[in-house]
């Protein structure tokens, strides 16, 4: 399965934020959208970073209430690991594992087209396992009925 297929099947709307957005604002939006990270895009829509719940929690542990005065650009990860929309889910899973990330922005050339989460990988793996079990069951039935 390709990453583009997984993005189509989960039918999520891509939510982004900008570097100038306040931390309070993105925390509110993360909660309202029930997501764990935002790709950060500049005024031209180019991917310039990523910010996750983990980034916010670590900053809160360090800065406490002062965190409310901070912006996305203060906390975001600037060196973003991405995958291409035409890569396989196996390749995306390996990228996430190798780089120890739970959210992977998906690009088509230079254009951001989606976000893959560890949950998407889990759902894909479960379905893949079910499909394999069904094929093996059908093969066993066919062998028994010869």
C-alpha positions as CSV (number, residue, x, y, z in Angstrom):
1,X,0.0,0.0,0.0
2,X,1.2,3.5,-0.8
3,X,1.1,6.4,1.6
4,X,-1.3,8.2,-0.7
5,X,-3.7,5.4,-0.4
6,X,-3.6,5.5,3.4
7,X,-4.2,9.3,3.3
8,X,-7.2,8.8,1.1
9,X,-8.7,6.0,3.3
10,X,-8.4,8.0,6.5
11,X,-10.1,11.0,4.9
12,X,-8.7,13.5,7.3
13,X,-8.4,17.2,6.6
14,X,-4.8,18.5,6.7
15,X,-4.5,21.1,9.5
16,X,-1.4,23.3,9.7
17,X,-0.2,26.2,11.7
18,X,2.2,29.1,11.1
19,X,5.4,30.0,13.0
20,X,3.8,33.2,14.5
21,X,0.9,31.3,16.0
22,X,0.8,31.3,19.8
23,X,1.3,28.2,21.8
24,X,-2.0,28.7,23.6
25,X,-3.7,28.8,20.2
26,X,-2.1,25.6,18.9
27,X,-2.8,23.8,22.1
28,X,-6.5,24.7,21.8
29,X,-6.6,23.6,18.2
30,X,-4.7,20.3,18.9
31,X,-7.3,19.5,21.5
32,X,-10.3,20.5,19.4
33,X,-9.1,18.6,16.4
34,X,-8.0,15.6,18.5
35,X,-4.6,15.4,16.8
36,X,-1.0,15.3,18.1
37,X,1.0,17.5,15.8
38,X,0.8,20.3,13.3
39,X,3.0,20.7,10.3
40,X,4.3,24.3,10.4
41,X,4.1,26.2,7.1
42,X,5.3,29.7,6.0
43,X,3.1,32.3,4.3
44,X,3.8,30.6,0.9
45,X,2.6,27.2,2.3
46,X,6.1,25.7,2.4
47,X,6.8,23.3,5.2
48,X,9.2,24.9,7.7
49,X,8.8,22.7,10.8
50,X,6.6,20.5,12.9
51,X,5.2,21.0,16.4
52,X,3.8,18.3,18.6
53,X,2.1,17.8,21.9
54,X,5.5,16.4,23.1
55,X,7.2,19.7,22.2
56,X,4.7,21.6,24.2
57,X,4.8,19.4,27.3
58,X,8.6,19.5,27.4
59,X,8.6,23.3,27.1
60,X,6.0,23.5,29.8
61,X,8.2,21.4,32.1
62,X,11.0,23.8,31.4
63,X,9.2,27.1,31.2
64,X,6.0,26.7,33.2
65,X,3.5,29.6,32.9
66,X,5.9,31.6,30.7
67,X,5.0,29.1,27.9
68,X,1.8,31.1,27.3
69,X,4.0,34.0,25.9
70,X,5.7,31.8,23.4
71,X,5.1,31.1,19.7
72,X,5.3,28.0,17.5
73,X,8.6,29.2,16.0
74,X,10.1,29.0,19.5
75,X,9.3,25.3,20.0
76,X,9.0,23.7,16.6
77,X,11.4,21.2,15.2
78,X,13.0,22.7,12.1
79,X,14.6,19.7,10.6
80,X,11.5,17.7,9.6
81,X,11.6,14.1,8.5
82,X,9.1,13.7,5.6
83,X,8.0,11.0,3.3
84,X,6.7,11.1,-0.2
85,X,3.1,10.4,-1.1
86,X,4.3,7.6,-3.5
87,X,6.4,5.7,-0.9
88,X,5.1,2.5,0.6
89,X,3.7,2.2,4.0
90,X,6.6,-0.1,4.9
91,X,9.0,2.7,3.9
92,X,7.1,5.2,6.0
93,X,7.0,2.9,9.0
94,X,10.8,2.4,8.7
95,X,11.3,6.2,8.5
96,X,9.2,6.7,11.7
97,X,11.0,4.0,13.5
98,X,14.5,5.1,12.5
99,X,13.9,8.7,13.4
100,X,11.8,8.0,16.4
101,X,8.9,10.2,15.3
102,X,5.1,9.6,15.6
103,X,4.1,12.1,12.9
104,X,5.4,12.2,9.4
105,X,4.5,15.0,7.0
106,X,3.8,13.7,3.5
107,X,5.0,15.7,0.5
108,X,4.5,15.6,-3.2
109,X,7.6,17.2,-4.5
110,X,7.8,20.4,-2.4
111,X,4.1,20.5,-1.6
112,X,2.7,19.3,1.7
113,X,-0.2,16.9,1.0
114,X,-0.9,15.2,4.3
115,X,0.3,13.9,7.7
116,X,0.8,10.3,8.6
117,X,0.6,9.3,12.2
118,X,1.7,6.2,14.1
119,X,-2.0,5.5,14.4
120,X,-2.3,5.3,10.6
121,X,0.6,2.8,10.6
122,X,-1.1,0.7,13.3
123,X,-4.5,0.7,11.4
124,X,-2.7,-0.3,8.2
125,X,-0.7,-3.1,9.9
126,X,-3.9,-4.5,11.5
127,X,-5.7,-4.6,8.2
128,X,-2.7,-6.1,6.5
129,X,-2.7,-8.9,9.2
130,X,-6.4,-9.5,8.7
131,X,-5.9,-9.8,4.9
132,X,-3.1,-12.3,5.4
133,X,-5.2,-14.4,7.8
134,X,-8.0,-14.5,5.3
135,X,-5.7,-15.6,2.5
136,X,-4.2,-18.3,4.7
137,X,-7.7,-19.5,5.8
138,X,-8.9,-19.6,2.2
139,X,-5.8,-21.6,1.2
140,X,-6.4,-24.1,4.0
141,X,-10.0,-24.5,3.0
142,X,-9.0,-25.1,-0.6
143,X,-6.4,-27.7,0.4
144,X,-8.9,-29.6,2.6
145,X,-11.5,-29.7,-0.2
146,X,-9.3,-31.3,-2.8
